[in-house]
Structures are given as C-alpha cells and as structure tokens.
Amino acid sequence: MNISEQLIHIRQSLSGIVPEIFLALLFCFILLAELLFLKRFDSKKSASYLSSIALAGSIATIFLLLLQWNAEPSFRFHPLLFLDRQAVFFKLLIAFAWLFTLLHVRILKYDFPPEFNALLIAAVAGMNLLSMSTHFLSIYLSLELISISSYILVALSPYRKAAEGGIKYLLFGAASSAVMLYGISLIYGITGTMDITSEMMTVGLSNNPDFVVTVTIVLTLAGLLFKLSLVPFHVWTPDVYEAAPTPLVSFLSVAPKAAVILVLMRLAGILPAQYFPVLGGIALISITVGNVAALWQHNVRRLLAYSSISQAGYLLVGIAAYSRFGFESAVFYTAAYLIINMAAFFLVDLLQPKSDTAFTDYEGLGKKSVWISAALTIIMVALAGLPPTGGFTSKLLVFSSLWESYRQQEFPWMLWLLIGGILNAAVALAYYMKLPYLLFFKNTQSKTYSGQNEFAGKIAAGLLVAAVLLLFFTPELLTDWISSF
C-alpha cells in the first residue's frame, strides 16, 4: 500500500471501532471528572456521580454495538482485528455484564474507590478488542489490558483479604502471560507469522512433528486458560473469588470468559488436529477438578469459584466438537452461563449483603426471604443443568454436538469426554443443591435479611429468573441471533 491507501485504510478501520474509541474517551473523561469532583464534593457524592456517568456510558456502548450488527464483515487495521456479527454478539455480552455489575453495585450500595469505574471501563475495552483479535500480537496486548485492569480492581477493593487475593492473581497471571508469550514466539519461529488468518501458520504447524506442535499449542494457550480458570491455571480462582467484593467477582467470572471463548473458536479454524484433543483433555480435567473440589467447600463464593472452573470446562466441550453445531452450542452456553452465573452472585449477595458468604450465614433464610431464596434455588438448579432452565438447554446442546461429532469422526477421546462430562453433571448436583438445602431445611438462627433496597432487588431477581426460564422454553430467542453469524 502507498501512503494514500494506508490513510484510507486507517480511516476505515477507525470507523469500525467506534465503541472502543468511545470507551477510551470515557475512560479519560472519568479520570478527569474524578479529579474535578473530588475538589468540589465529598468522596461519597463523587463516587455516586462517577457511577452514574459509567452507567450512562455502558448504555451508550450497548447502543453503539447494536449499530455495528449489520456492518460488513471486514478487517480493521489488517490483520490485527476482524469485525463480524460474532464479534459484535460477544461484545454485547461483555457490555451487558458491565451494565449489570454497575447495577449490582448500585442496588447493594457498595462503596468502591473512585478509580473502580475507570478500571472497569479499561477491562471492558480490552475484552472488546480481544473479541475482534485475529493476530497473536493483538490477542496478547488485549489480554494484558484485561489482566492489568483486573489485578488492580481486585487489589483496590476496600477489604483486607483483597490485597492477598490481588497478589495471587498477579503472580499466576504474570506466569501464564510469560508462558503464553514463549508459546507465541515458538509459533512465530515455526511459521514465520503471527496472523491467525494466514495460511502460512496452518502450513507451518502441519509440517512439524506432532509433539512439537502439541507443546507449542499448550504453551500458547496458557494465557487464555488463565482467563478461563482452567486447569492447570486455576489455582488463583477460589482465593480471588473469596477475597474480592461480590459484584467484581461476578463480572470477572463471566466477561473475560466470553472474549476468550471467541478467540479459541477462531484458533480452531487454523490450528492442526492436535488442538482438539488438547482442548478435550483440558475440558474433562477441569470439569472433574472443579466438581470434586466444590464438594468440600464451606463458603458460597469458593463453591461458585470451583463451579466456574467446571463450567469453563463445559464451555470448551462445544469447541472440542469442532463442528458448526458445536461452535453454536458453545456460544449459546457462553450467553446462558453469563446470565446464570451473574444471577447466582447477585442473589447470594442480596440475601447477605457484603458478607463473607459462609454457608452458616444462609441457614434458614428461605423462611425469612422466600422470593430471593426461591430465585436462588432456581439459579442453582440452572447451574446444575436441570430442567426447566437454560442450564439444561446449554448442556444438552454441547453434549449433543459432541455426540454428533463422535458419530461422524469416531475419535475415542470424544466418547470419553462425553461420558466424563455427563457423569460430572450428576456429581455436580451434590454441591449445587447444598445451598437450597441450607436455605429451606435448616433452622439454625442466622442473620436476618437486611431488606436494603428490597424492592429493586426483588425486581432484578424476578427478571433474572425469567431470563433463565425463557432460555429453556424459548431458546430460539437466542439461537436465532447465533445462527445469523
């Protein structure tokens, strides 16, 4: 390209990343507003104003993303980013997670430092860029933007345990990033490119021994596995989930996963056949480790942490199936899991606001707050994958896609993954039903439900439960969007 063509390409590329440019401007505006507000108002009023600006910004971001839905699929800053309906859909999921997190903070009246909103915006911008990334350089830089924002968010939280959780998060994140960078350097050395849409990468990897390719793939996936909380990069998860405030944990448990799942699906199109058994093995190990470890937990947030490790394994099942049906199932599972998991954290926090979430705190609350407890029971049923909830639909779709792929390709590892996944779904019932049991069948005297913002909390709980049930009775509301990719 000559300089004129380069300028035209840059201008066209900028027009395709309007939501990300808006987020960057919003980030700078909130930092400036924080300085101005702190001079004129007290910290509590400043935090309230900043929260309102962030809330308005999240709604504006969703509107800008919807405008991109019918945009022509094309590269932006070729070959770094690619915008299509799939990327827009995942960016919408991330934006809705951001919006719900801000509402969670407002309903429960959390007192976060003023920097909280700006860092959350930076994390969302990183996830949006990751959703469009088609080059290992942009993938790595986007992951680092998400990671650095997340480390600071966890450490900034006004809780003593948060500092310890933030350090563990940082150490494990730095290690996984270093391993991933080494894997990327190996891929570049083998193929001569970092563009995952280039045929050179596929040809270069195919011309090397299976062992070399498998090791390279595993090393390269390290940073992505860390964000998904998958084995062996899962150790940080329970400590961070227990230490950080519930709204932040709720966001970090789902939003980064959505962006990473799309990257893994894009990699499925160019990496050789060894990629899929590796994903299948990681998925089965993660599902098993998450479920077994969750059986021994005595804290709700730690239980949900191990649950997220297991659920991330199920997310990989659809990708490991390597078919259009499998990919669509993985997208459906991601969207359903985002709603269900954020609902679980919100309702747990609504029953015992800002608590340590020990199991003993929830004993007998089913009789004191029937509506919220019933809603939480439905959400736990959804996490377990039982009807009539969207959790059942999600698991049915990913297992069906895996079975269909096994019948067509007859790889033994697919059958083992299918059997292991179904058996683990049965094991999960033992710990998912523990919380409903404590709520309704235990009579121990515990703290009463505070009733703070009770009406707003009940409305939000009702909407979340309705969404989870709709994904069972009318899944086409979501599948129609997914099939239009």
C-alpha positions as CSV (number, residue, x, y, z in Angstrom):
1,M,0.0,0.0,0.0
2,N,1.1,3.5,-0.7
3,I,0.6,6.3,1.9
4,S,-2.8,7.3,0.5
5,E,-4.1,3.8,0.6
6,Q,-2.7,3.4,4.2
7,L,-4.5,6.6,5.3
8,I,-7.8,5.4,3.7
9,H,-7.4,2.0,5.4
10,I,-6.8,3.7,8.8
11,R,-9.8,5.9,8.4
12,Q,-12.0,3.0,7.5
13,S,-10.6,1.0,10.4
14,L,-11.3,3.8,12.9
15,S,-14.9,3.9,11.8
16,G,-15.2,0.2,12.6
17,I,-14.0,0.5,16.2
18,V,-16.3,3.4,17.3
19,P,-17.4,1.6,20.6
20,E,-13.8,1.1,21.6
21,I,-12.9,4.7,20.8
22,F,-15.9,5.7,22.9
23,L,-14.7,3.6,25.8
24,A,-11.2,5.1,25.6
25,L,-12.7,8.6,25.7
26,L,-15.0,7.6,28.5
27,F,-12.0,6.3,30.4
28,C,-10.2,9.6,30.1
29,F,-13.3,11.6,30.9
30,I,-14.0,9.7,34.1
31,L,-10.4,10.2,35.3
32,L,-10.7,13.9,34.7
33,A,-14.2,14.1,36.3
34,E,-12.8,12.3,39.3
35,L,-10.2,15.0,39.8
36,L,-12.8,17.7,39.4
37,F,-15.5,16.1,41.6
38,L,-13.1,15.4,44.5
39,K,-12.2,19.1,44.7
40,R,-15.9,20.2,44.8
41,F,-17.7,17.3,46.6
42,D,-17.0,14.7,49.3
43,S,-15.9,11.2,48.3
44,K,-19.3,9.6,48.6
45,K,-21.1,12.1,46.4
46,S,-18.2,12.0,43.9
47,A,-18.5,8.2,43.7
48,S,-22.2,8.5,43.1
49,Y,-21.7,10.9,40.2
50,L,-19.0,8.8,38.6
51,S,-21.1,5.7,38.9
52,S,-24.0,7.5,37.1
53,I,-21.6,8.5,34.3
54,A,-20.3,5.0,34.0
55,L,-23.9,3.6,33.9
56,A,-24.8,6.1,31.1
57,G,-21.6,5.1,29.3
58,S,-22.5,1.4,29.4
59,I,-25.9,2.0,27.9
60,A,-24.4,4.2,25.2
61,T,-21.8,1.4,24.5
62,I,-24.6,-1.1,24.0
63,F,-26.3,1.3,21.6
64,L,-23.1,1.7,19.6
65,L,-22.5,-2.0,19.4
66,L,-26.1,-2.6,18.2
67,L,-25.3,-0.2,15.3
68,Q,-22.4,-2.5,14.3
69,W,-24.7,-5.6,13.9
70,N,-25.3,-5.1,10.2
71,A,-21.8,-3.9,9.4
72,E,-20.0,-5.7,6.6
73,P,-17.5,-8.3,8.0
74,S,-14.0,-6.9,7.4
75,F,-10.6,-6.4,8.9
76,R,-9.7,-3.4,10.9
77,F,-6.0,-2.5,10.9
78,H,-5.4,-5.6,8.9
79,P,-4.6,-8.2,10.1
80,L,-5.0,-7.2,13.8
81,L,-8.7,-7.0,14.2
82,F,-11.7,-8.5,12.4
83,L,-15.3,-7.2,12.9
84,D,-18.2,-9.5,12.2
85,R,-21.6,-10.4,13.8
86,Q,-19.9,-13.0,16.0
87,A,-17.6,-10.4,17.5
88,V,-20.5,-7.9,17.9
89,F,-22.5,-10.6,19.8
90,F,-19.7,-11.3,22.2
91,K,-19.1,-7.6,22.7
92,L,-22.7,-7.2,23.6
93,L,-22.5,-9.9,26.2
94,I,-19.5,-8.1,27.7
95,A,-21.3,-4.8,27.7
96,F,-24.4,-6.3,29.4
97,A,-22.1,-7.9,32.0
98,W,-20.6,-4.5,32.7
99,L,-24.1,-2.8,32.9
100,F,-25.3,-5.5,35.3
101,T,-22.2,-5.1,37.5
102,L,-22.9,-1.4,37.8
103,L,-26.5,-2.1,38.8
104,H,-25.3,-4.7,41.3
105,V,-23.0,-2.1,42.9
106,R,-25.8,0.5,43.0
107,I,-28.6,-1.8,44.4
108,L,-26.3,-3.1,47.2
109,K,-24.8,0.3,47.8
110,Y,-21.1,-0.8,47.6
111,D,-18.5,1.8,48.5
112,F,-15.8,1.4,45.9
113,P,-12.8,3.8,45.4
114,P,-13.4,6.3,42.6
115,E,-10.9,4.5,40.3
116,F,-13.2,1.5,40.2
117,N,-15.3,2.8,37.3
118,A,-12.3,3.8,35.1
119,L,-10.6,0.4,35.6
120,L,-13.8,-1.4,34.8
121,I,-14.0,0.6,31.5
122,A,-10.4,-0.3,30.7
123,A,-11.2,-4.0,31.3
124,V,-14.3,-3.8,29.0
125,A,-12.2,-2.1,26.3
126,G,-9.6,-4.9,26.5
127,M,-12.3,-7.6,26.2
128,N,-13.9,-5.9,23.2
129,L,-10.5,-5.7,21.4
130,L,-9.9,-9.4,22.3
131,S,-13.2,-10.4,20.8
132,M,-12.0,-8.9,17.4
133,S,-8.4,-10.0,17.6
134,T,-7.1,-12.2,14.7
135,H,-3.4,-11.7,15.4
136,F,-1.3,-13.0,18.3
137,L,0.1,-9.5,18.9
138,S,-3.4,-8.0,19.4
139,I,-4.5,-11.1,21.3
140,Y,-1.6,-10.8,23.8
141,L,-1.9,-7.0,24.2
142,S,-5.7,-7.2,24.8
143,L,-5.2,-10.0,27.4
144,E,-2.6,-7.8,29.2
145,L,-5.0,-4.8,29.2
146,I,-7.7,-7.0,30.7
147,S,-5.3,-8.6,33.2
148,I,-3.7,-5.4,34.5
149,S,-7.1,-3.8,35.0
150,S,-8.3,-6.9,36.8
151,Y,-5.3,-7.1,39.1
152,I,-5.7,-3.5,40.2
153,L,-9.5,-3.9,40.6
154,V,-9.1,-6.8,42.9
155,A,-6.3,-5.2,45.0
156,L,-8.1,-1.8,45.2
157,S,-11.2,-3.3,46.8
158,P,-11.9,-2.0,50.3
159,Y,-11.4,-5.4,52.0
160,R,-8.3,-6.8,53.8
161,K,-8.4,-10.1,52.0
162,A,-8.4,-8.3,48.7
163,A,-4.7,-7.4,48.8
164,E,-3.7,-11.1,49.3
165,G,-6.1,-12.2,46.5
166,G,-4.7,-9.5,44.2
167,I,-1.1,-10.6,44.8
168,K,-2.0,-14.2,44.0
169,Y,-3.9,-13.1,40.9
170,L,-1.0,-11.0,39.8
171,L,1.6,-13.8,40.3
172,F,-0.4,-16.5,38.5
173,G,-1.3,-14.1,35.8
174,A,2.3,-13.0,35.2
175,A,3.4,-16.6,35.0
176,S,0.7,-17.6,32.5
177,S,1.4,-14.5,30.4
178,A,5.1,-15.3,30.2
179,V,4.4,-18.9,29.2
180,M,1.9,-17.7,26.6
181,L,4.5,-15.2,25.2
182,Y,7.0,-18.1,24.9
183,G,4.5,-20.2,23.1
184,I,3.7,-17.3,20.6
185,S,7.5,-16.9,20.0
186,L,7.6,-20.7,19.1
187,I,4.7,-20.3,16.7
188,Y,6.4,-17.3,15.1
189,G,9.6,-19.3,14.8
190,I,7.9,-22.3,13.3
191,T,5.6,-20.5,10.9
192,G,7.1,-17.0,10.3
193,T,3.8,-15.3,11.1
194,M,1.5,-14.3,14.0
195,D,-1.5,-13.7,11.8
196,I,-4.0,-16.5,12.7
197,T,-5.9,-15.9,9.4
198,S,-2.8,-16.7,7.4
199,E,-2.3,-20.0,5.5
200,M,1.4,-19.8,6.4
201,M,0.5,-20.6,10.0
202,T,-1.5,-23.7,9.2
203,V,1.1,-25.0,6.7
204,G,4.0,-24.2,9.1
205,L,2.4,-26.1,12.0
206,S,1.4,-29.0,9.9
207,N,5.0,-29.5,8.6
208,N,6.4,-30.1,12.2
209,P,6.4,-33.1,14.4
210,D,3.2,-33.8,16.4
211,F,5.0,-33.4,19.8
212,V,6.5,-30.0,18.9
213,V,3.1,-28.7,17.7
214,T,1.2,-30.0,20.8
215,V,3.7,-28.5,23.2
216,T,3.6,-25.2,21.2
217,I,-0.2,-25.1,21.3
218,V,-0.3,-25.9,25.1
219,L,2.2,-23.1,25.9
220,T,0.3,-20.6,23.7
221,L,-3.0,-21.4,25.3
222,A,-1.6,-20.6,28.8
223,G,-2.9,-17.0,29.0
224,L,-6.3,-18.0,27.6
225,L,-6.6,-20.9,30.1
226,F,-5.8,-18.5,32.9
227,K,-8.6,-16.2,32.0
228,L,-11.0,-19.2,31.7
229,S,-9.8,-20.5,35.1
230,L,-9.0,-23.9,33.6
231,V,-6.5,-26.5,34.9
232,P,-3.6,-26.0,35.5
233,F,-4.1,-22.2,35.7
234,H,-7.0,-22.4,38.1
235,V,-5.3,-22.1,41.5
236,W,-5.9,-18.4,41.8
237,T,-9.6,-18.6,41.3
238,P,-11.0,-19.6,44.8
239,D,-8.8,-17.2,46.7
240,V,-9.7,-14.2,44.4
241,Y,-13.4,-15.1,44.4
242,E,-13.4,-15.3,48.2
243,A,-11.3,-12.1,48.7
244,A,-12.8,-9.6,46.2
245,P,-16.2,-8.0,46.6
246,T,-19.1,-9.9,45.0
247,P,-20.0,-7.5,42.2
248,L,-16.4,-7.6,40.9
249,V,-16.2,-11.3,41.2
250,S,-19.4,-11.6,39.3
251,F,-18.0,-9.6,36.5
252,L,-14.6,-11.3,36.4
253,S,-16.3,-14.8,36.5
254,V,-18.1,-14.3,33.1
255,A,-17.0,-11.3,31.0
256,P,-13.3,-12.4,30.3
257,K,-14.5,-15.9,29.5
258,A,-16.8,-14.6,26.8
259,A,-14.0,-12.9,24.9
260,V,-11.6,-15.8,25.3
261,I,-14.1,-18.4,24.1
262,L,-14.3,-16.5,20.8
263,V,-10.5,-16.4,20.4
264,L,-10.4,-20.2,21.0
265,M,-13.1,-20.6,18.3
266,R,-11.1,-18.5,15.9
267,L,-7.9,-20.6,16.6
268,A,-9.9,-23.8,15.9
269,G,-10.0,-22.8,12.2
270,I,-6.2,-22.6,11.8
271,L,-4.5,-24.9,14.3
272,P,-3.9,-28.5,13.4
273,A,-5.8,-31.6,14.6
274,Q,-3.8,-31.8,17.8
275,Y,-5.6,-28.7,19.1
276,F,-8.9,-30.5,19.7
277,P,-7.7,-33.5,21.8
278,V,-5.8,-31.0,23.9
279,L,-8.9,-28.9,24.4
280,G,-10.9,-32.0,25.2
281,G,-8.4,-33.2,27.8
282,I,-8.2,-29.8,29.5
283,A,-12.0,-29.6,29.5
284,L,-12.5,-33.0,31.1
285,I,-9.8,-32.5,33.8
286,S,-11.2,-29.0,34.6
287,I,-14.7,-30.3,34.9
288,T,-13.6,-33.1,37.2
289,V,-11.3,-31.0,39.4
290,G,-13.9,-28.2,39.7
291,N,-16.7,-30.6,40.7
292,V,-14.7,-32.7,43.2
293,A,-13.1,-29.6,44.9
294,A,-16.5,-27.9,45.2
295,L,-17.9,-30.8,47.2
296,W,-15.7,-29.9,50.2
297,Q,-16.3,-26.1,50.3
298,H,-17.9,-24.3,53.2
299,N,-18.1,-20.8,51.6
300,V,-20.6,-19.9,48.8
301,R,-18.2,-17.8,46.8
302,R,-15.5,-20.5,46.9
303,L,-18.1,-23.0,45.8
304,L,-19.0,-20.8,42.9
305,A,-15.3,-20.4,42.1
306,Y,-14.9,-24.2,41.7
307,S,-18.2,-24.2,39.9
308,S,-16.8,-21.7,37.4
309,I,-13.8,-23.9,36.8
310,S,-16.1,-26.8,35.9
311,Q,-18.4,-24.6,33.8
312,A,-15.5,-23.3,31.8
313,G,-14.7,-26.9,31.0
314,Y,-18.2,-27.4,29.6
315,L,-17.6,-24.3,27.5
316,L,-14.7,-26.0,25.8
317,V,-16.7,-29.1,25.0
318,G,-18.6,-27.4,22.2
319,I,-15.3,-26.1,20.7
320,A,-13.6,-29.5,21.0
321,A,-16.5,-31.0,19.0
322,Y,-15.2,-29.0,16.0
323,S,-18.4,-28.5,14.0
324,R,-20.7,-25.6,13.3
325,F,-23.2,-27.1,15.7
326,G,-20.5,-27.4,18.3
327,F,-19.5,-23.7,17.9
328,E,-23.1,-22.5,18.1
329,S,-23.6,-24.6,21.2
330,A,-20.5,-23.1,22.8
331,V,-21.9,-19.6,22.0
332,F,-25.3,-20.4,23.5
333,Y,-23.6,-21.9,26.6
334,T,-21.5,-18.8,27.0
335,A,-24.5,-16.5,26.8
336,A,-26.6,-18.6,29.2
337,Y,-23.8,-19.1,31.6
338,L,-23.2,-15.3,31.7
339,I,-26.8,-14.7,32.8
340,I,-27.0,-17.6,35.2
341,N,-23.6,-17.0,37.0
342,M,-24.1,-13.3,37.4
343,A,-27.6,-14.1,38.8
344,A,-26.1,-16.5,41.3
345,F,-23.6,-14.0,42.7
346,F,-26.2,-11.2,42.8
347,L,-28.8,-13.3,44.7
348,V,-26.2,-14.6,47.1
349,D,-25.1,-11.0,47.8
350,L,-28.8,-9.9,48.1
351,L,-29.5,-12.4,50.8
352,Q,-26.5,-11.5,52.9
353,P,-25.2,-8.1,51.6
354,K,-21.4,-7.6,51.7
355,S,-20.9,-10.7,53.9
356,D,-18.1,-13.3,53.9
357,T,-20.7,-15.8,52.4
358,A,-20.0,-18.6,54.8
359,F,-22.7,-21.4,54.5
360,T,-23.7,-20.8,58.1
361,D,-24.9,-17.3,57.2
362,Y,-27.6,-18.7,54.8
363,E,-29.1,-21.3,57.1
364,G,-32.9,-20.8,57.5
365,L,-33.1,-17.7,55.3
366,G,-35.5,-19.4,53.0
367,K,-38.3,-18.7,55.5
368,K,-37.3,-15.1,56.0
369,S,-36.8,-14.1,52.4
370,V,-38.9,-16.5,50.4
371,W,-38.8,-14.7,47.0
372,I,-35.0,-14.2,46.8
373,S,-34.3,-17.7,48.2
374,A,-36.7,-19.3,45.7
375,A,-35.0,-17.4,42.9
376,L,-31.5,-18.5,44.1
377,T,-32.8,-22.1,44.2
378,I,-33.9,-21.9,40.5
379,I,-30.5,-20.4,39.6
380,M,-28.6,-23.2,41.4
381,V,-30.8,-25.7,39.5
382,A,-29.8,-24.0,36.3
383,L,-26.1,-24.2,37.2
384,A,-26.6,-27.9,37.8
385,G,-28.1,-28.2,34.3
386,L,-31.5,-29.4,35.3
387,P,-34.8,-28.6,33.5
388,P,-36.8,-26.3,33.2
389,T,-33.8,-23.9,33.0
390,G,-31.4,-22.5,30.4
391,G,-28.7,-24.5,32.1
392,F,-30.3,-27.7,30.9
393,T,-30.6,-26.4,27.3
394,S,-27.0,-25.4,27.3
395,K,-25.6,-28.8,28.5
396,L,-28.0,-30.6,26.2
397,L,-26.7,-28.7,23.2
398,V,-23.0,-29.1,23.9
399,F,-23.3,-32.8,24.6
400,S,-25.5,-33.3,21.5
401,S,-22.9,-31.6,19.4
402,L,-20.1,-33.7,20.9
403,W,-22.1,-36.9,20.2
404,E,-22.8,-35.9,16.6
405,S,-19.1,-35.2,16.1
406,Y,-18.2,-38.6,17.6
407,R,-20.6,-40.4,15.3
408,Q,-19.1,-38.6,12.2
409,Q,-15.4,-38.7,13.2
410,E,-15.3,-41.7,15.7
411,F,-12.4,-40.3,17.8
412,P,-12.3,-42.3,21.1
413,W,-11.3,-39.2,23.1
414,M,-14.7,-37.6,22.1
415,L,-16.6,-40.6,23.6
416,W,-14.5,-40.4,26.9
417,L,-15.2,-36.6,27.1
418,L,-18.9,-37.2,26.6
419,I,-19.1,-39.9,29.3
420,G,-17.0,-37.9,31.7
421,G,-19.0,-34.8,31.2
422,I,-22.3,-36.5,31.8
423,L,-21.0,-38.3,34.9
424,N,-19.7,-35.0,36.2
425,A,-23.0,-33.3,35.7
426,A,-24.5,-35.9,38.1
427,V,-21.7,-35.3,40.6
428,A,-22.4,-31.5,40.5
429,L,-25.9,-32.0,41.9
430,A,-24.4,-32.8,45.3
431,Y,-22.9,-29.3,45.8
432,Y,-25.3,-27.2,43.8
433,M,-28.2,-28.4,45.9
434,K,-26.4,-27.7,49.2
435,L,-27.3,-24.0,49.3
436,P,-31.1,-24.6,48.7
437,Y,-31.0,-27.3,51.4
438,L,-29.5,-24.8,53.9
439,L,-32.0,-22.1,52.9
440,F,-35.1,-24.1,53.3
441,F,-34.4,-27.1,55.5
442,K,-32.0,-25.7,58.2
443,N,-33.5,-23.9,61.2
444,T,-30.3,-22.5,62.7
445,Q,-30.6,-19.0,63.9
446,S,-28.7,-16.8,61.4
447,K,-28.5,-13.2,60.5
448,T,-31.7,-11.8,59.1
449,Y,-32.0,-10.5,55.6
450,S,-31.3,-6.8,55.7
451,G,-34.0,-5.8,53.3
452,Q,-31.8,-3.0,51.9
453,N,-33.2,-1.9,48.5
454,E,-35.6,-4.9,48.8
455,F,-37.9,-3.8,46.1
456,A,-35.2,-3.2,43.5
457,G,-33.5,-6.5,44.5
458,K,-36.7,-8.4,44.1
459,I,-37.4,-6.9,40.6
460,A,-33.9,-7.7,39.5
461,A,-34.2,-11.3,40.8
462,G,-37.5,-11.8,39.0
463,L,-36.1,-10.6,35.7
464,L,-33.0,-12.8,36.0
465,V,-35.1,-15.9,36.8
466,A,-37.5,-15.1,33.9
467,A,-34.4,-14.9,31.5
468,V,-33.1,-18.3,32.8
469,L,-36.5,-19.9,32.3
470,L,-37.0,-18.3,28.8
471,L,-33.8,-19.9,27.7
472,F,-35.4,-23.3,28.3
473,F,-38.9,-22.7,27.0
474,T,-38.0,-20.4,24.0
475,P,-34.3,-20.9,23.3
476,E,-34.9,-19.6,19.7
477,L,-34.8,-16.1,21.2
478,L,-31.0,-16.6,21.4
479,T,-30.4,-19.3,18.8
480,D,-31.9,-17.1,16.0
481,W,-29.2,-14.5,16.8
482,I,-26.4,-17.1,16.9
483,S,-27.5,-18.8,13.6
484,S,-27.2,-15.4,11.8
485,F,-23.4,-15.2,12.3
